[in-house]
Amino acid sequence: MTNSNSNSYANGAEAKDAMNKFKMEVANELGVNLKQGYNGDLTSRESGSIGGEMVRQMIKKQEQQMSGK
């Protein structure tokens, strides 16, 4: 029998990896030079634009799923 804690960790790690990939894709779309590791050289505007666009895309996808499109 598998340990539910190990399953939760695996799912959490997969979710984290997926979010990091999504963040990198959005940054690329916006032309923001996001890299693995330290990104302290980004401006607040650049960082905010990535987060804002991620939220916009997630809301749009949820709206499409709710409307059956």
PDB file of N, CA, C and O in Angstrom, chain B, residues numbered from 101:
ATOM      1  N   MET B 101       0.850  -1.178   0.000  1.00  0.00           N
ATOM      2  CA  MET B 101       0.000   0.000   0.000  1.00  0.00           C
ATOM      3  C   MET B 101       0.892   1.236   0.000  1.00  0.00           C
ATOM      4  O   MET B 101       1.882   1.291   0.730  1.00  0.00           O
ATOM      5  N   THR B 102       0.543   2.226  -0.817  1.00  0.00           N
ATOM      6  CA  THR B 102       1.378   3.423  -0.905  1.00  0.00           C
ATOM      7  C   THR B 102       1.039   4.394   0.200  1.00  0.00           C
ATOM      8  O   THR B 102      -0.083   4.418   0.705  1.00  0.00           O
ATOM      9  N   ASN B 103       1.998   5.176   0.561  1.00  0.00           N
ATOM     10  CA  ASN B 103       1.856   6.182   1.592  1.00  0.00           C
ATOM     11  C   ASN B 103       1.212   7.420   0.976  1.00  0.00           C
ATOM     12  O   ASN B 103       1.698   7.926  -0.035  1.00  0.00           O
ATOM     13  N   SER B 104       0.135   7.913   1.566  1.00  0.00           N
ATOM     14  CA  SER B 104      -0.551   9.079   1.006  1.00  0.00           C
ATOM     15  C   SER B 104       0.334  10.311   1.043  1.00  0.00           C
ATOM     16  O   SER B 104       0.194  11.190   0.192  1.00  0.00           O
ATOM     17  N   ASN B 105       1.244  10.401   2.008  1.00  0.00           N
ATOM     18  CA  ASN B 105       2.155  11.531   2.068  1.00  0.00           C
ATOM     19  C   ASN B 105       3.100  11.547   0.878  1.00  0.00           C
ATOM     20  O   ASN B 105       3.376  12.612   0.327  1.00  0.00           O
ATOM     21  N   SER B 106       3.598  10.390   0.474  1.00  0.00           N
ATOM     22  CA  SER B 106       4.504  10.342  -0.667  1.00  0.00           C
ATOM     23  C   SER B 106       3.754  10.670  -1.955  1.00  0.00           C
ATOM     24  O   SER B 106       4.313  11.305  -2.849  1.00  0.00           O
ATOM     25  N   ASN B 107       2.491  10.243  -2.060  1.00  0.00           N
ATOM     26  CA  ASN B 107       1.697  10.589  -3.231  1.00  0.00           C
ATOM     27  C   ASN B 107       1.440  12.084  -3.289  1.00  0.00           C
ATOM     28  O   ASN B 107       1.502  12.682  -4.363  1.00  0.00           O
ATOM     29  N   SER B 108       1.153  12.690  -2.153  1.00  0.00           N
ATOM     30  CA  SER B 108       0.924  14.127  -2.102  1.00  0.00           C
ATOM     31  C   SER B 108       2.179  14.877  -2.513  1.00  0.00           C
ATOM     32  O   SER B 108       2.112  15.858  -3.254  1.00  0.00           O
ATOM     33  N   TYR B 109       3.321  14.413  -2.031  1.00  0.00           N
ATOM     34  CA  TYR B 109       4.575  15.061  -2.383  1.00  0.00           C
ATOM     35  C   TYR B 109       4.828  14.961  -3.881  1.00  0.00           C
ATOM     36  O   TYR B 109       5.231  15.940  -4.509  1.00  0.00           O
ATOM     37  N   ALA B 110       4.595  13.794  -4.453  1.00  0.00           N
ATOM     38  CA  ALA B 110       4.823  13.615  -5.886  1.00  0.00           C
ATOM     39  C   ALA B 110       3.903  14.524  -6.683  1.00  0.00           C
ATOM     40  O   ALA B 110       4.341  15.166  -7.638  1.00  0.00           O
ATOM     41  N   ASN B 111       2.650  14.585  -6.308  1.00  0.00           N
ATOM     42  CA  ASN B 111       1.715  15.457  -7.006  1.00  0.00           C
ATOM     43  C   ASN B 111       2.094  16.921  -6.823  1.00  0.00           C
ATOM     44  O   ASN B 111       1.967  17.716  -7.754  1.00  0.00           O
ATOM     45  N   GLY B 112       2.558  17.283  -5.632  1.00  0.00           N
ATOM     46  CA  GLY B 112       2.994  18.653  -5.377  1.00  0.00           C
ATOM     47  C   GLY B 112       4.215  19.017  -6.210  1.00  0.00           C
ATOM     48  O   GLY B 112       4.307  20.126  -6.735  1.00  0.00           O
ATOM     49  N   ALA B 113       5.147  18.086  -6.331  1.00  0.00           N
ATOM     50  CA  ALA B 113       6.347  18.323  -7.118  1.00  0.00           C
ATOM     51  C   ALA B 113       5.992  18.468  -8.596  1.00  0.00           C
ATOM     52  O   ALA B 113       6.544  19.317  -9.296  1.00  0.00           O
ATOM     53  N   GLU B 114       5.063  17.629  -9.063  1.00  0.00           N
ATOM     54  CA  GLU B 114       4.623  17.731 -10.458  1.00  0.00           C
ATOM     55  C   GLU B 114       3.917  19.056 -10.714  1.00  0.00           C
ATOM     56  O   GLU B 114       4.121  19.683 -11.753  1.00  0.00           O
ATOM     57  N   ALA B 115       3.092  19.477  -9.772  1.00  0.00           N
ATOM     58  CA  ALA B 115       2.379  20.749  -9.916  1.00  0.00           C
ATOM     59  C   ALA B 115       3.367  21.912  -9.933  1.00  0.00           C
ATOM     60  O   ALA B 115       3.217  22.848 -10.718  1.00  0.00           O
ATOM     61  N   LYS B 116       4.365  21.850  -9.076  1.00  0.00           N
ATOM     62  CA  LYS B 116       5.380  22.909  -9.028  1.00  0.00           C
ATOM     63  C   LYS B 116       6.148  22.975 -10.347  1.00  0.00           C
ATOM     64  O   LYS B 116       6.400  24.058 -10.874  1.00  0.00           O
ATOM     65  N   ASP B 117       6.513  21.813 -10.871  1.00  0.00           N
ATOM     66  CA  ASP B 117       7.223  21.763 -12.151  1.00  0.00           C
ATOM     67  C   ASP B 117       6.359  22.337 -13.274  1.00  0.00           C
ATOM     68  O   ASP B 117       6.848  23.071 -14.132  1.00  0.00           O
ATOM     69  N   ALA B 118       5.072  21.995 -13.259  1.00  0.00           N
ATOM     70  CA  ALA B 118       4.160  22.494 -14.293  1.00  0.00           C
ATOM     71  C   ALA B 118       4.022  24.009 -14.199  1.00  0.00           C
ATOM     72  O   ALA B 118       4.014  24.692 -15.223  1.00  0.00           O
ATOM     73  N   MET B 119       3.914  24.540 -12.986  1.00  0.00           N
ATOM     74  CA  MET B 119       3.795  25.997 -12.816  1.00  0.00           C
ATOM     75  C   MET B 119       5.074  26.710 -13.247  1.00  0.00           C
ATOM     76  O   MET B 119       5.017  27.780 -13.852  1.00  0.00           O
ATOM     77  N   ASN B 120       6.215  26.124 -12.938  1.00  0.00           N
ATOM     78  CA  ASN B 120       7.478  26.731 -13.364  1.00  0.00           C
ATOM     79  C   ASN B 120       7.588  26.747 -14.883  1.00  0.00           C
ATOM     80  O   ASN B 120       8.051  27.728 -15.465  1.00  0.00           O
ATOM     81  N   LYS B 121       7.166  25.661 -15.524  1.00  0.00           N
ATOM     82  CA  LYS B 121       7.183  25.605 -16.989  1.00  0.00           C
ATOM     83  C   LYS B 121       6.241  26.656 -17.566  1.00  0.00           C
ATOM     84  O   LYS B 121       6.592  27.356 -18.516  1.00  0.00           O
ATOM     85  N   PHE B 122       5.046  26.764 -16.992  1.00  0.00           N
ATOM     86  CA  PHE B 122       4.069  27.757 -17.432  1.00  0.00           C
ATOM     87  C   PHE B 122       4.632  29.168 -17.278  1.00  0.00           C
ATOM     88  O   PHE B 122       4.476  30.002 -18.170  1.00  0.00           O
ATOM     89  N   LYS B 123       5.286  29.433 -16.144  1.00  0.00           N
ATOM     90  CA  LYS B 123       5.872  30.754 -15.894  1.00  0.00           C
ATOM     91  C   LYS B 123       6.939  31.078 -16.939  1.00  0.00           C
ATOM     92  O   LYS B 123       7.005  32.203 -17.433  1.00  0.00           O
ATOM     93  N   MET B 124       7.768  30.099 -17.271  1.00  0.00           N
ATOM     94  CA  MET B 124       8.814  30.324 -18.274  1.00  0.00           C
ATOM     95  C   MET B 124       8.203  30.589 -19.656  1.00  0.00           C
ATOM     96  O   MET B 124       8.687  31.442 -20.400  1.00  0.00           O
ATOM     97  N   GLU B 125       7.136  29.850 -19.992  1.00  0.00           N
ATOM     98  CA  GLU B 125       6.458  30.046 -21.275  1.00  0.00           C
ATOM     99  C   GLU B 125       5.858  31.446 -21.364  1.00  0.00           C
ATOM    100  O   GLU B 125       5.989  32.116 -22.389  1.00  0.00           O
ATOM    101  N   VAL B 126       5.201  31.887 -20.294  1.00  0.00           N
ATOM    102  CA  VAL B 126       4.592  33.220 -20.279  1.00  0.00           C
ATOM    103  C   VAL B 126       5.672  34.292 -20.389  1.00  0.00           C
ATOM    104  O   VAL B 126       5.521  35.254 -21.142  1.00  0.00           O
ATOM    105  N   ALA B 127       6.749  34.131 -19.649  1.00  0.00           N
ATOM    106  CA  ALA B 127       7.850  35.094 -19.712  1.00  0.00           C
ATOM    107  C   ALA B 127       8.389  35.190 -21.135  1.00  0.00           C
ATOM    108  O   ALA B 127       8.663  36.283 -21.630  1.00  0.00           O
ATOM    109  N   ASN B 128       8.538  34.056 -21.779  1.00  0.00           N
ATOM    110  CA  ASN B 128       9.020  34.032 -23.153  1.00  0.00           C
ATOM    111  C   ASN B 128       8.058  34.765 -24.089  1.00  0.00           C
ATOM    112  O   ASN B 128       8.481  35.544 -24.943  1.00  0.00           O
ATOM    113  N   GLU B 129       6.750  34.502 -23.914  1.00  0.00           N
ATOM    114  CA  GLU B 129       5.740  35.181 -24.733  1.00  0.00           C
ATOM    115  C   GLU B 129       5.800  36.691 -24.562  1.00  0.00           C
ATOM    116  O   GLU B 129       5.580  37.439 -25.514  1.00  0.00           O
ATOM    117  N   LEU B 130       6.102  37.143 -23.335  1.00  0.00           N
ATOM    118  CA  LEU B 130       6.143  38.577 -23.040  1.00  0.00           C
ATOM    119  C   LEU B 130       7.500  39.208 -23.355  1.00  0.00           C
ATOM    120  O   LEU B 130       7.656  40.426 -23.280  1.00  0.00           O
ATOM    121  N   GLY B 131       8.471  38.378 -23.705  1.00  0.00           N
ATOM    122  CA  GLY B 131       9.802  38.896 -24.003  1.00  0.00           C
ATOM    123  C   GLY B 131      10.610  39.245 -22.771  1.00  0.00           C
ATOM    124  O   GLY B 131      11.543  40.046 -22.845  1.00  0.00           O
ATOM    125  N   VAL B 132      10.261  38.652 -21.634  1.00  0.00           N
ATOM    126  CA  VAL B 132      10.991  38.875 -20.389  1.00  0.00           C
ATOM    127  C   VAL B 132      12.042  37.792 -20.256  1.00  0.00           C
ATOM    128  O   VAL B 132      11.745  36.606 -20.401  1.00  0.00           O
ATOM    129  N   ASN B 133      13.265  38.198 -19.980  1.00  0.00           N
ATOM    130  CA  ASN B 133      14.387  37.267 -19.895  1.00  0.00           C
ATOM    131  C   ASN B 133      14.411  36.586 -18.534  1.00  0.00           C
ATOM    132  O   ASN B 133      15.252  36.891 -17.688  1.00  0.00           O
ATOM    133  N   LEU B 134      13.477  35.658 -18.333  1.00  0.00           N
ATOM    134  CA  LEU B 134      13.413  34.881 -17.099  1.00  0.00           C
ATOM    135  C   LEU B 134      14.314  33.667 -17.270  1.00  0.00           C
ATOM    136  O   LEU B 134      14.295  33.012 -18.313  1.00  0.00           O
ATOM    137  N   LYS B 135      15.088  33.375 -16.259  1.00  0.00           N
ATOM    138  CA  LYS B 135      15.999  32.233 -16.344  1.00  0.00           C
ATOM    139  C   LYS B 135      15.846  31.371 -15.100  1.00  0.00           C
ATOM    140  O   LYS B 135      15.274  31.808 -14.101  1.00  0.00           O
ATOM    141  N   GLN B 136      16.351  30.160 -15.162  1.00  0.00           N
ATOM    142  CA  GLN B 136      16.348  29.276 -14.009  1.00  0.00           C
ATOM    143  C   GLN B 136      17.241  29.883 -12.937  1.00  0.00           C
ATOM    144  O   GLN B 136      18.310  30.411 -13.244  1.00  0.00           O
ATOM    145  N   GLY B 137      16.815  29.813 -11.698  1.00  0.00           N
ATOM    146  CA  GLY B 137      17.631  30.336 -10.608  1.00  0.00           C
ATOM    147  C   GLY B 137      17.324  31.784 -10.299  1.00  0.00           C
ATOM    148  O   GLY B 137      16.165  32.198 -10.311  1.00  0.00           O
ATOM    149  N   TYR B 138      18.351  32.545 -10.025  1.00  0.00           N
ATOM    150  CA  TYR B 138      18.222  33.934  -9.573  1.00  0.00           C
ATOM    151  C   TYR B 138      17.696  34.844 -10.676  1.00  0.00           C
ATOM    152  O   TYR B 138      18.209  34.848 -11.795  1.00  0.00           O
ATOM    153  N   ASN B 139      16.657  35.620 -10.340  1.00  0.00           N
ATOM    154  CA  ASN B 139      16.091  36.584 -11.279  1.00  0.00           C
ATOM    155  C   ASN B 139      15.915  37.951 -10.628  1.00  0.00           C
ATOM    156  O   ASN B 139      15.012  38.709 -10.984  1.00  0.00           O
ATOM    157  N   GLY B 140      16.784  38.255  -9.675  1.00  0.00           N
ATOM    158  CA  GLY B 140      16.709  39.522  -8.955  1.00  0.00           C
ATOM    159  C   GLY B 140      16.977  40.733  -9.821  1.00  0.00           C
ATOM    160  O   GLY B 140      16.747  41.864  -9.393  1.00  0.00           O
ATOM    161  N   ASP B 141      17.463  40.513 -11.036  1.00  0.00           N
ATOM    162  CA  ASP B 141      17.736  41.628 -11.932  1.00  0.00           C
ATOM    163  C   ASP B 141      16.495  42.061 -12.718  1.00  0.00           C
ATOM    164  O   ASP B 141      16.549  43.041 -13.462  1.00  0.00           O
ATOM    165  N   LEU B 142      15.380  41.343 -12.561  1.00  0.00           N
ATOM    166  CA  LEU B 142      14.143  41.735 -13.234  1.00  0.00           C
ATOM    167  C   LEU B 142      13.537  42.936 -12.527  1.00  0.00           C
ATOM    168  O   LEU B 142      13.669  43.086 -11.312  1.00  0.00           O
ATOM    169  N   THR B 143      12.878  43.783 -13.286  1.00  0.00           N
ATOM    170  CA  THR B 143      12.179  44.904 -12.674  1.00  0.00           C
ATOM    171  C   THR B 143      10.870  44.407 -12.070  1.00  0.00           C
ATOM    172  O   THR B 143      10.389  43.325 -12.406  1.00  0.00           O
ATOM    173  N   SER B 144      10.309  45.200 -11.189  1.00  0.00           N
ATOM    174  CA  SER B 144       9.001  44.861 -10.608  1.00  0.00           C
ATOM    175  C   SER B 144       7.955  44.771 -11.707  1.00  0.00           C
ATOM    176  O   SER B 144       7.064  43.923 -11.657  1.00  0.00           O
ATOM    177  N   ARG B 145       8.063  45.633 -12.686  1.00  0.00           N
ATOM    178  CA  ARG B 145       7.115  45.631 -13.805  1.00  0.00           C
ATOM    179  C   ARG B 145       7.195  44.316 -14.581  1.00  0.00           C
ATOM    180  O   ARG B 145       6.168  43.730 -14.923  1.00  0.00           O
ATOM    181  N   GLU B 146       8.410  43.857 -14.856  1.00  0.00           N
ATOM    182  CA  GLU B 146       8.579  42.592 -15.585  1.00  0.00           C
ATOM    183  C   GLU B 146       8.024  41.424 -14.779  1.00  0.00           C
ATOM    184  O   GLU B 146       7.294  40.588 -15.311  1.00  0.00           O
ATOM    185  N   SER B 147       8.368  41.368 -13.504  1.00  0.00           N
ATOM    186  CA  SER B 147       7.877  40.280 -12.652  1.00  0.00           C
ATOM    187  C   SER B 147       6.356  40.302 -12.565  1.00  0.00           C
ATOM    188  O   SER B 147       5.703  39.264 -12.665  1.00  0.00           O
ATOM    189  N   GLY B 148       5.802  41.491 -12.379  1.00  0.00           N
ATOM    190  CA  GLY B 148       4.351  41.627 -12.281  1.00  0.00           C
ATOM    191  C   GLY B 148       3.642  41.260 -13.563  1.00  0.00           C
ATOM    192  O   GLY B 148       2.550  40.693 -13.538  1.00  0.00           O
ATOM    193  N   SER B 149       4.265  41.583 -14.690  1.00  0.00           N
ATOM    194  CA  SER B 149       3.631  41.260 -15.967  1.00  0.00           C
ATOM    195  C   SER B 149       3.536  39.749 -16.164  1.00  0.00           C
ATOM    196  O   SER B 149       2.564  39.252 -16.733  1.00  0.00           O
ATOM    197  N   ILE B 150       4.538  39.029 -15.694  1.00  0.00           N
ATOM    198  CA  ILE B 150       4.509  37.563 -15.803  1.00  0.00           C
ATOM    199  C   ILE B 150       3.368  37.011 -14.955  1.00  0.00           C
ATOM    200  O   ILE B 150       2.552  36.231 -15.443  1.00  0.00           O
ATOM    201  N   GLY B 151       3.309  37.411 -13.694  1.00  0.00           N
ATOM    202  CA  GLY B 151       2.267  36.926 -12.800  1.00  0.00           C
ATOM    203  C   GLY B 151       0.874  37.310 -13.282  1.00  0.00           C
ATOM    204  O   GLY B 151      -0.048  36.496 -13.244  1.00  0.00           O
ATOM    205  N   GLY B 152       0.724  38.542 -13.732  1.00  0.00           N
ATOM    206  CA  GLY B 152      -0.572  39.001 -14.221  1.00  0.00           C
ATOM    207  C   GLY B 152      -1.035  38.222 -15.440  1.00  0.00           C
ATOM    208  O   GLY B 152      -2.205  37.857 -15.546  1.00  0.00           O
ATOM    209  N   GLU B 153      -0.127  37.973 -16.345  1.00  0.00           N
ATOM    210  CA  GLU B 153      -0.487  37.224 -17.555  1.00  0.00           C
ATOM    211  C   GLU B 153      -0.809  35.774 -17.224  1.00  0.00           C
ATOM    212  O   GLU B 153      -1.700  35.181 -17.832  1.00  0.00           O
ATOM    213  N   MET B 154      -0.095  35.204 -16.271  1.00  0.00           N
ATOM    214  CA  MET B 154      -0.399  33.833 -15.859  1.00  0.00           C
ATOM    215  C   MET B 154      -1.833  33.757 -15.333  1.00  0.00           C
ATOM    216  O   MET B 154      -2.584  32.848 -15.685  1.00  0.00           O
ATOM    217  N   VAL B 155      -2.201  34.713 -14.494  1.00  0.00           N
ATOM    218  CA  VAL B 155      -3.560  34.730 -13.941  1.00  0.00           C
ATOM    219  C   VAL B 155      -4.584  34.916 -15.050  1.00  0.00           C
ATOM    220  O   VAL B 155      -5.596  34.216 -15.067  1.00  0.00           O
ATOM    221  N   ARG B 156      -4.350  35.842 -15.976  1.00  0.00           N
ATOM    222  CA  ARG B 156      -5.279  36.060 -17.092  1.00  0.00           C
ATOM    223  C   ARG B 156      -5.497  34.776 -17.893  1.00  0.00           C
ATOM    224  O   ARG B 156      -6.629  34.430 -18.232  1.00  0.00           O
ATOM    225  N   GLN B 157      -4.412  34.083 -18.189  1.00  0.00           N
ATOM    226  CA  GLN B 157      -4.521  32.850 -18.969  1.00  0.00           C
ATOM    227  C   GLN B 157      -5.249  31.747 -18.193  1.00  0.00           C
ATOM    228  O   GLN B 157      -6.026  30.990 -18.774  1.00  0.00           O
ATOM    229  N   MET B 158      -5.002  31.656 -16.896  1.00  0.00           N
ATOM    230  CA  MET B 158      -5.685  30.635 -16.092  1.00  0.00           C
ATOM    231  C   MET B 158      -7.186  30.926 -16.006  1.00  0.00           C
ATOM    232  O   MET B 158      -8.004  30.010 -16.090  1.00  0.00           O
ATOM    233  N   ILE B 159      -7.544  32.202 -15.840  1.00  0.00           N
ATOM    234  CA  ILE B 159      -8.962  32.570 -15.782  1.00  0.00           C
ATOM    235  C   ILE B 159      -9.632  32.293 -17.120  1.00  0.00           C
ATOM    236  O   ILE B 159     -10.738  31.755 -17.160  1.00  0.00           O
ATOM    237  N   LYS B 160      -8.978  32.654 -18.206  1.00  0.00           N
ATOM    238  CA  LYS B 160      -9.537  32.418 -19.529  1.00  0.00           C
ATOM    239  C   LYS B 160      -9.783  30.932 -19.757  1.00  0.00           C
ATOM    240  O   LYS B 160     -10.831  30.539 -20.270  1.00  0.00           O
ATOM    241  N   LYS B 161      -8.811  30.111 -19.372  1.00  0.00           N
ATOM    242  CA  LYS B 161      -8.977  28.652 -19.555  1.00  0.00           C
ATOM    243  C   LYS B 161     -10.136  28.125 -18.721  1.00  0.00           C
ATOM    244  O   LYS B 161     -10.914  27.293 -19.188  1.00  0.00           O
ATOM    245  N   GLN B 162     -10.253  28.611 -17.481  1.00  0.00           N
ATOM    246  CA  GLN B 162     -11.352  28.167 -16.620  1.00  0.00           C
ATOM    247  C   GLN B 162     -12.697  28.598 -17.200  1.00  0.00           C
ATOM    248  O   GLN B 162     -13.653  27.823 -17.179  1.00  0.00           O
ATOM    249  N   GLU B 163     -12.781  29.813 -17.712  1.00  0.00           N
ATOM    250  CA  GLU B 163     -14.029  30.291 -18.316  1.00  0.00           C
ATOM    251  C   GLU B 163     -14.410  29.429 -19.521  1.00  0.00           C
ATOM    252  O   GLU B 163     -15.582  29.109 -19.716  1.00  0.00           O
ATOM    253  N   GLN B 164     -13.416  29.059 -20.324  1.00  0.00           N
ATOM    254  CA  GLN B 164     -13.681  28.196 -21.484  1.00  0.00           C
ATOM    255  C   GLN B 164     -14.183  26.829 -21.051  1.00  0.00           C
ATOM    256  O   GLN B 164     -15.093  26.278 -21.671  1.00  0.00           O
ATOM    257  N   GLN B 165     -13.601  26.279 -19.995  1.00  0.00           N
ATOM    258  CA  GLN B 165     -14.031  24.977 -19.501  1.00  0.00           C
ATOM    259  C   GLN B 165     -15.452  25.049 -18.945  1.00  0.00           C
ATOM    260  O   GLN B 165     -16.236  24.116 -19.118  1.00  0.00           O
ATOM    261  N   MET B 166     -15.777  26.137 -18.288  1.00  0.00           N
ATOM    262  CA  MET B 166     -17.104  26.287 -17.699  1.00  0.00           C
ATOM    263  C   MET B 166     -18.181  26.478 -18.759  1.00  0.00           C
ATOM    264  O   MET B 166     -19.326  26.067 -18.570  1.00  0.00           O
ATOM    265  N   SER B 167     -17.807  27.109 -19.883  1.00  0.00           N
ATOM    266  CA  SER B 167     -18.782  27.342 -20.937  1.00  0.00           C
ATOM    267  C   SER B 167     -18.833  26.180 -21.935  1.00  0.00           C
ATOM    268  O   SER B 167     -19.641  26.193 -22.864  1.00  0.00           O
ATOM    269  N   GLY B 168     -17.973  25.182 -21.742  1.00  0.00           N
ATOM    270  CA  GLY B 168     -17.972  24.006 -22.593  1.00  0.00           C
ATOM    271  C   GLY B 168     -17.276  24.184 -23.927  1.00  0.00           C
ATOM    272  O   GLY B 168     -17.508  23.404 -24.850  1.00  0.00           O
ATOM    273  N   LYS B 169     -16.434  25.187 -24.049  1.00  0.00           N
ATOM    274  CA  LYS B 169     -15.705  25.434 -25.311  1.00  0.00           C
ATOM    275  C   LYS B 169     -14.411  24.694 -25.339  1.00  0.00           C
ATOM    276  O   LYS B 169     -13.670  24.783 -26.318  1.00  0.00           O
TER     277      LYS B 169
END
